[in-house]
Amino acid sequence: EGRVRVHEWQLCFCGFAPGAGFWGIFLLESDAKSRSASVTAVVSTRLLRLSQDAFYELMANRIEIVKGILAVLIKRSRRQNYYEEKMNEQSRELERQRDLIEKEKEKSEKLLLNILPVEVADELKAKGRAEVHQYEQASVLFADIKGFTESAAVMSPAEVLRALEFYFNAFDEIMDHHDIEKIKTIGDAYMCAGGIPVANHRHPIDIVLAALEMQQFMKDNFLQHPIANGQIPHWEVRIGINTGPLIAGVIGKKKFVYDIWGDTVNIASRLESSGVVNRINISASTYELVKDFFVCQSRGLVNAKGKGEIPMYFVDAIQGELSEEGQGIRPNPRFYEKLAQKANIG
């Protein structure tokens, strides 16, 4: 309760309830008639001031409470923002790490596919090993560069490697174009095979077409390197091709290499070494499969080291009516029509 003096001889009492202002006025005087309007006004004014002061004090207390609540909420919000930012940073870092892993995976995949055929690489990843497969028929090509040994004796190693890279990179592109699988290079020797790792009926035709392209590339783009005595070495290519059964696959646990084995491979190597520079030397088995598409010349029986005398043939060009402008260099649509017909008959 509160008590207010109105005059020296008059007092009034009033009561306050929180949130409701004052709840009553009681004038302590015996004679209600003697109460004047001015006295009543003074009492009401003082009581109003008391109620306002109480209200302001109450609101001030509540404001302090609200300010405290807001401070806590702001603190929590800042803490939440901090944790959210940390989580975002971790998320960005995880994303960056994932991108790095993906890039490294792509590099590994590309490197693996540069070493192994796609089918063999997939088998190796799935099983942890790749089976050796047997093929009833495949075509093998060996190519050897004439003049390499002489050049290596007078050229720097860097020059020799640049020259080999120039030719072998071109050979790789030719093989990709004709769906031929490069097997390996041994010094200046280049080895590839058709009909593996996925068997197909076109491999004898494709590998002879590739050989003709290799031969033409050597004629058009031979490298010349000045040497000490003023001579200029001219590199040329000798090619041998054979068709027959073989096995292919990856053996060993380290440094995986896709390779081929069998007598078909050995004979192809002998055909190359028994051949002639700038000529494509093929076996009788290959000749029987390609003779309807290419101009071939019989060499008769030729002695092959370790194999005795075996029949050999030179491939000179594509048959005129099956080549562009009859030049015997590139096949025309009739060439592929005939190849499709032969496949259907087979």
C-alpha positions as a Python dict, from the first residue, in 0.01 Angstrom:
ca = {
    (1, 'E'): (0, 0, 0),
    (2, 'G'): (101, 363, -43),
    (3, 'R'): (8, 662, 164),
    (4, 'V'): (-21, 1023, 40),
    (5, 'R'): (-65, 1340, 253),
    (6, 'V'): (-311, 1577, 91),
    (7, 'H'): (-331, 1842, 360),
    (8, 'E'): (-188, 1857, 706),
    (9, 'W'): (-510, 1730, 840),
    (10, 'Q'): (-600, 1485, 565),
    (11, 'L'): (-446, 1151, 452),
    (12, 'C'): (-550, 902, 188),
    (13, 'F'): (-453, 545, 128),
    (14, 'C'): (-429, 367, -203),
    (15, 'G'): (-340, 13, -302),
    (16, 'F'): (-136, -106, -606),
    (17, 'A'): (-151, -437, -789),
    (18, 'P'): (130, -538, -1038),
    (19, 'G'): (25, -451, -1391),
    (20, 'A'): (-302, -292, -1276),
    (21, 'G'): (-200, 47, -1132),
    (22, 'F'): (-373, 151, -811),
    (23, 'W'): (-688, -27, -699),
    (24, 'G'): (-853, 213, -457),
    (25, 'I'): (-854, 555, -287),
    (26, 'F'): (-954, 609, 72),
    (27, 'L'): (-968, 962, 221),
    (28, 'L'): (-932, 968, 595),
    (29, 'E'): (-1183, 1234, 692),
    (30, 'S'): (-1492, 1216, 900),
    (31, 'D'): (-1691, 1459, 705),
    (32, 'A'): (-1723, 1355, 340),
    (33, 'K'): (-1917, 1673, 262),
    (34, 'S'): (-1620, 1889, 349),
    (35, 'R'): (-1411, 1726, 76),
    (36, 'S'): (-1350, 1971, -202),
    (37, 'A'): (-1293, 1908, -573),
    (38, 'S'): (-945, 2055, -554),
    (39, 'V'): (-847, 1811, -287),
    (40, 'T'): (-976, 1523, -495),
    (41, 'A'): (-780, 1643, -799),
    (42, 'V'): (-460, 1672, -601),
    (43, 'V'): (-504, 1323, -466),
    (44, 'S'): (-575, 1181, -812),
    (45, 'T'): (-267, 1351, -959),
    (46, 'R'): (-36, 1221, -691),
    (47, 'L'): (-182, 875, -719),
    (48, 'L'): (-134, 883, -1098),
    (49, 'R'): (230, 973, -1051),
    (50, 'L'): (271, 684, -809),
    (51, 'S'): (114, 444, -1059),
    (52, 'Q'): (334, 574, -1343),
    (53, 'D'): (647, 537, -1133),
    (54, 'A'): (548, 183, -1045),
    (55, 'F'): (474, 108, -1412),
    (56, 'Y'): (807, 249, -1530),
    (57, 'E'): (993, 54, -1266),
    (58, 'L'): (811, -263, -1367),
    (59, 'M'): (880, -203, -1735),
    (60, 'A'): (1243, -125, -1662),
    (61, 'N'): (1274, -458, -1487),
    (62, 'R'): (1107, -633, -1776),
    (63, 'I'): (1331, -456, -2028),
    (64, 'E'): (1635, -579, -1839),
    (65, 'I'): (1495, -931, -1855),
    (66, 'V'): (1426, -897, -2228),
    (67, 'K'): (1775, -757, -2282),
    (68, 'G'): (1918, -1057, -2097),
    (69, 'I'): (1714, -1297, -2309),
    (70, 'L'): (1822, -1117, -2627),
    (71, 'A'): (2186, -1130, -2518),
    (72, 'V'): (2157, -1506, -2465),
    (73, 'L'): (1986, -1551, -2801),
    (74, 'I'): (2248, -1340, -2976),
    (75, 'K'): (2524, -1538, -2810),
    (76, 'R'): (2362, -1862, -2913),
    (77, 'S'): (2310, -1729, -3264),
    (78, 'R'): (2676, -1630, -3291),
    (79, 'R'): (2780, -1971, -3160),
    (80, 'Q'): (2548, -2137, -3409),
    (81, 'N'): (2685, -1922, -3692),
    (82, 'Y'): (3038, -2017, -3585),
    (83, 'Y'): (2958, -2387, -3592),
    (84, 'E'): (2773, -2350, -3921),
    (85, 'E'): (3075, -2175, -4073),
    (86, 'K'): (3303, -2450, -3940),
    (87, 'M'): (3073, -2712, -4088),
    (88, 'N'): (3072, -2525, -4419),
    (89, 'E'): (3452, -2511, -4413),
    (90, 'Q'): (3470, -2884, -4343),
    (91, 'S'): (3217, -2948, -4620),
    (92, 'R'): (3421, -2739, -4864),
    (93, 'E'): (3738, -2922, -4762),
    (94, 'L'): (3569, -3260, -4807),
    (95, 'E'): (3448, -3147, -5149),
    (96, 'R'): (3799, -3037, -5241),
    (97, 'Q'): (3942, -3369, -5121),
    (98, 'R'): (3679, -3557, -5320),
    (99, 'D'): (3767, -3360, -5635),
    (100, 'L'): (4136, -3438, -5581),
    (101, 'I'): (4056, -3807, -5535),
    (102, 'E'): (3845, -3806, -5852),
    (103, 'K'): (4125, -3637, -6048),
    (104, 'E'): (4382, -3885, -5917),
    (105, 'K'): (4145, -4169, -6001),
    (106, 'E'): (4109, -4035, -6356),
    (107, 'K'): (4487, -4015, -6387),
    (108, 'S'): (4523, -4373, -6261),
    (109, 'E'): (4251, -4494, -6497),
    (110, 'K'): (4416, -4319, -6790),
    (111, 'L'): (4755, -4459, -6699),
    (112, 'L'): (4612, -4810, -6662),
    (113, 'L'): (4439, -4786, -6999),
    (114, 'N'): (4766, -4674, -7157),
    (115, 'I'): (4921, -4997, -7031),
    (116, 'L'): (4636, -5246, -7071),
    (117, 'P'): (4337, -5287, -7303),
    (118, 'V'): (4007, -5166, -7156),
    (119, 'E'): (3864, -5516, -7120),
    (120, 'V'): (4176, -5646, -6946),
    (121, 'A'): (4193, -5344, -6715),
    (122, 'D'): (3827, -5392, -6613),
    (123, 'E'): (3889, -5760, -6543),
    (124, 'L'): (4198, -5678, -6338),
    (125, 'K'): (4007, -5423, -6128),
    (126, 'A'): (3710, -5654, -6076),
    (127, 'K'): (3899, -5976, -5994),
    (128, 'G'): (4242, -5856, -5890),
    (129, 'R'): (4390, -6059, -6175),
    (130, 'A'): (4340, -6099, -6549),
    (131, 'E'): (4298, -6438, -6713),
    (132, 'V'): (4510, -6545, -7008),
    (133, 'H'): (4283, -6597, -7310),
    (134, 'Q'): (4330, -6818, -7612),
    (135, 'Y'): (4230, -6694, -7958),
    (136, 'E'): (4167, -6921, -8251),
    (137, 'Q'): (4275, -6651, -8492),
    (138, 'A'): (4451, -6316, -8462),
    (139, 'S'): (4688, -6114, -8679),
    (140, 'V'): (5030, -6002, -8556),
    (141, 'L'): (5245, -5725, -8704),
    (142, 'F'): (5614, -5659, -8643),
    (143, 'A'): (5783, -5346, -8777),
    (144, 'D'): (6151, -5262, -8763),
    (145, 'I'): (6320, -4935, -8856),
    (146, 'K'): (6615, -4965, -9092),
    (147, 'G'): (6897, -4720, -9025),
    (148, 'F'): (6826, -4692, -8652),
    (149, 'T'): (7143, -4874, -8541),
    (150, 'E'): (7367, -4659, -8761),
    (151, 'S'): (7195, -4339, -8647),
    (152, 'A'): (7217, -4434, -8279),
    (153, 'A'): (7595, -4459, -8317),
    (154, 'V'): (7630, -4096, -8427),
    (155, 'M'): (7324, -3922, -8274),
    (156, 'S'): (7278, -3821, -7914),
    (157, 'P'): (7042, -4038, -7705),
    (158, 'A'): (6797, -3747, -7683),
    (159, 'E'): (6786, -3715, -8063),
    (160, 'V'): (6733, -4090, -8104),
    (161, 'L'): (6445, -4088, -7855),
    (162, 'R'): (6280, -3786, -8017),
    (163, 'A'): (6295, -3954, -8355),
    (164, 'L'): (6152, -4282, -8225),
    (165, 'E'): (5879, -4094, -8042),
    (166, 'F'): (5785, -3914, -8361),
    (167, 'Y'): (5737, -4237, -8553),
    (168, 'F'): (5589, -4448, -8275),
    (169, 'N'): (5334, -4182, -8180),
    (170, 'A'): (5219, -4180, -8542),
    (171, 'F'): (5203, -4561, -8542),
    (172, 'D'): (4991, -4552, -8224),
    (173, 'E'): (4740, -4321, -8391),
    (174, 'I'): (4723, -4547, -8695),
    (175, 'M'): (4655, -4850, -8474),
    (176, 'D'): (4378, -4669, -8286),
    (177, 'H'): (4219, -4575, -8617),
    (178, 'H'): (4214, -4939, -8735),
    (179, 'D'): (4117, -5099, -8400),
    (180, 'I'): (4456, -5268, -8364),
    (181, 'E'): (4602, -5331, -8018),
    (182, 'K'): (4956, -5206, -7965),
    (183, 'I'): (5150, -5466, -7767),
    (184, 'K'): (5491, -5310, -7708),
    (185, 'T'): (5806, -5157, -7852),
    (186, 'I'): (6147, -5320, -7821),
    (187, 'G'): (6419, -5075, -7915),
    (188, 'D'): (6329, -4971, -8270),
    (189, 'A'): (6085, -5263, -8316),
    (190, 'Y'): (5709, -5205, -8299),
    (191, 'M'): (5466, -5489, -8224),
    (192, 'C'): (5084, -5492, -8248),
    (193, 'A'): (4798, -5736, -8303),
    (194, 'G'): (4445, -5738, -8442),
    (195, 'G'): (4152, -5949, -8326),
    (196, 'I'): (4240, -5911, -7956),
    (197, 'P'): (4135, -5863, -7683),
    (198, 'V'): (3791, -5864, -7849),
    (199, 'A'): (3777, -6118, -8130),
    (200, 'N'): (3656, -5992, -8470),
    (201, 'H'): (3661, -6106, -8832),
    (202, 'R'): (3817, -5790, -8975),
    (203, 'H'): (4160, -5811, -8813),
    (204, 'P'): (4359, -5939, -9120),
    (205, 'I'): (4216, -5660, -9337),
    (206, 'D'): (4256, -5395, -9068),
    (207, 'I'): (4615, -5483, -8990),
    (208, 'V'): (4719, -5474, -9358),
    (209, 'L'): (4549, -5136, -9398),
    (210, 'A'): (4742, -5016, -9093),
    (211, 'A'): (5067, -5150, -9241),
    (212, 'L'): (5005, -4960, -9566),
    (213, 'E'): (4945, -4641, -9366),
    (214, 'M'): (5265, -4694, -9167),
    (215, 'Q'): (5457, -4743, -9488),
    (216, 'Q'): (5309, -4428, -9643),
    (217, 'F'): (5382, -4225, -9330),
    (218, 'M'): (5748, -4327, -9340),
    (219, 'K'): (5771, -4220, -9703),
    (220, 'D'): (5603, -3885, -9645),
    (221, 'N'): (5750, -3788, -9308),
    (222, 'F'): (6095, -3939, -9268),
    (223, 'L'): (6314, -3747, -9023),
    (224, 'Q'): (6657, -3624, -9124),
    (225, 'H'): (6930, -3565, -8867),
    (226, 'P'): (7263, -3400, -8960),
    (227, 'I'): (7556, -3596, -8823),
    (228, 'A'): (7924, -3525, -8775),
    (229, 'N'): (8051, -3640, -9116),
    (230, 'G'): (7784, -3453, -9310),
    (231, 'Q'): (7573, -3757, -9404),
    (232, 'I'): (7198, -3755, -9345),
    (233, 'P'): (7046, -4083, -9219),
    (234, 'H'): (6720, -4187, -9381),
    (235, 'W'): (6496, -4412, -9170),
    (236, 'E'): (6279, -4671, -9346),
    (237, 'V'): (6052, -4949, -9221),
    (238, 'R'): (6029, -5324, -9278),
    (239, 'I'): (5699, -5496, -9188),
    (240, 'G'): (5600, -5859, -9137),
    (241, 'I'): (5244, -5992, -9072),
    (242, 'N'): (5114, -6336, -8979),
    (243, 'T'): (4769, -6470, -8888),
    (244, 'G'): (4692, -6767, -8665),
    (245, 'P'): (4610, -6884, -8311),
    (246, 'L'): (4774, -6731, -8005),
    (247, 'I'): (4725, -6665, -7637),
    (248, 'A'): (4714, -6319, -7482),
    (249, 'G'): (4693, -6178, -7134),
    (250, 'V'): (4871, -6044, -6830),
    (251, 'I'): (5107, -6258, -6624),
    (252, 'G'): (5289, -6181, -6301),
    (253, 'K'): (5197, -5976, -5994),
    (254, 'K'): (5398, -5660, -6054),
    (255, 'K'): (5446, -5422, -6346),
    (256, 'F'): (5156, -5565, -6544),
    (257, 'V'): (5215, -5593, -6918),
    (258, 'Y'): (4967, -5719, -7175),
    (259, 'D'): (5149, -5960, -7405),
    (260, 'I'): (5091, -6233, -7664),
    (261, 'W'): (5251, -6574, -7709),
    (262, 'G'): (5249, -6856, -7960),
    (263, 'D'): (5403, -6975, -8286),
    (264, 'T'): (5193, -6717, -8473),
    (265, 'V'): (5392, -6447, -8297),
    (266, 'N'): (5725, -6614, -8371),
    (267, 'I'): (5646, -6649, -8742),
    (268, 'A'): (5538, -6284, -8764),
    (269, 'S'): (5876, -6187, -8624),
    (270, 'R'): (6052, -6405, -8882),
    (271, 'L'): (5843, -6253, -9162),
    (272, 'E'): (5965, -5908, -9057),
    (273, 'S'): (6332, -6011, -9043),
    (274, 'S'): (6297, -6200, -9376),
    (275, 'G'): (6127, -5906, -9542),
    (276, 'V'): (6249, -5619, -9754),
    (277, 'V'): (6272, -5252, -9658),
    (278, 'N'): (5964, -5050, -9757),
    (279, 'R'): (5770, -5370, -9828),
    (280, 'I'): (5495, -5550, -9635),
    (281, 'N'): (5576, -5920, -9606),
    (282, 'I'): (5285, -6150, -9516),
    (283, 'S'): (5239, -6522, -9455),
    (284, 'A'): (5027, -6760, -9663),
    (285, 'S'): (4760, -6770, -9389),
    (286, 'T'): (4726, -6393, -9399),
    (287, 'Y'): (4735, -6388, -9780),
    (288, 'E'): (4435, -6622, -9805),
    (289, 'L'): (4229, -6383, -9591),
    (290, 'V'): (4324, -6058, -9768),
    (291, 'K'): (4391, -6150, -10131),
    (292, 'D'): (4048, -6031, -10248),
    (293, 'F'): (4118, -5679, -10124),
    (294, 'F'): (4485, -5614, -10193),
    (295, 'V'): (4733, -5646, -10476),
    (296, 'C'): (4976, -5916, -10360),
    (297, 'Q'): (5290, -6061, -10507),
    (298, 'S'): (5411, -6414, -10432),
    (299, 'R'): (5769, -6451, -10314),
    (300, 'G'): (5761, -6829, -10328),
    (301, 'L'): (5932, -7021, -10048),
    (302, 'V'): (6163, -6809, -9836),
    (303, 'N'): (6391, -6936, -9565),
    (304, 'A'): (6289, -6810, -9222),
    (305, 'K'): (6533, -6851, -8935),
    (306, 'G'): (6431, -7146, -8721),
    (307, 'K'): (6125, -7220, -8942),
    (308, 'G'): (6282, -7338, -9267),
    (309, 'E'): (6131, -7238, -9599),
    (310, 'I'): (5780, -7096, -9582),
    (311, 'P'): (5564, -6926, -9847),
    (312, 'M'): (5562, -6547, -9831),
    (313, 'Y'): (5383, -6266, -10016),
    (314, 'F'): (5432, -5893, -10060),
    (315, 'V'): (5134, -5659, -10028),
    (316, 'D'): (5172, -5377, -10278),
    (317, 'A'): (4847, -5179, -10252),
    (318, 'I'): (4470, -5188, -10226),
    (319, 'Q'): (4306, -5321, -10539),
    (320, 'G'): (4237, -5034, -10778),
    (321, 'E'): (3858, -5068, -10795),
    (322, 'L'): (3843, -5077, -10412),
    (323, 'S'): (4058, -4767, -10354),
    (324, 'E'): (3996, -4394, -10377),
    (325, 'E'): (4066, -4267, -10731),
    (326, 'G'): (4218, -4607, -10806),
    (327, 'Q'): (4546, -4509, -10638),
    (328, 'G'): (4559, -4813, -10409),
    (329, 'I'): (4628, -4605, -10098),
    (330, 'R'): (4294, -4552, -9924),
    (331, 'P'): (3987, -4779, -9934),
    (332, 'N'): (3668, -4649, -10096),
    (333, 'P'): (3303, -4734, -10008),
    (334, 'R'): (3313, -5042, -10234),
    (335, 'F'): (3599, -5178, -10021),
    (336, 'Y'): (3384, -5169, -9709),
    (337, 'E'): (3077, -5302, -9890),
    (338, 'K'): (3279, -5602, -10002),
    (339, 'L'): (3416, -5649, -9651),
    (340, 'A'): (3063, -5647, -9507),
    (341, 'Q'): (2947, -5900, -9767),
    (342, 'K'): (3236, -6129, -9684),
    (343, 'A'): (3154, -6107, -9314),
    (344, 'N'): (2790, -6200, -9380),
    (345, 'I'): (2893, -6497, -9594),
    (346, 'G'): (3142, -6606, -9329),
}
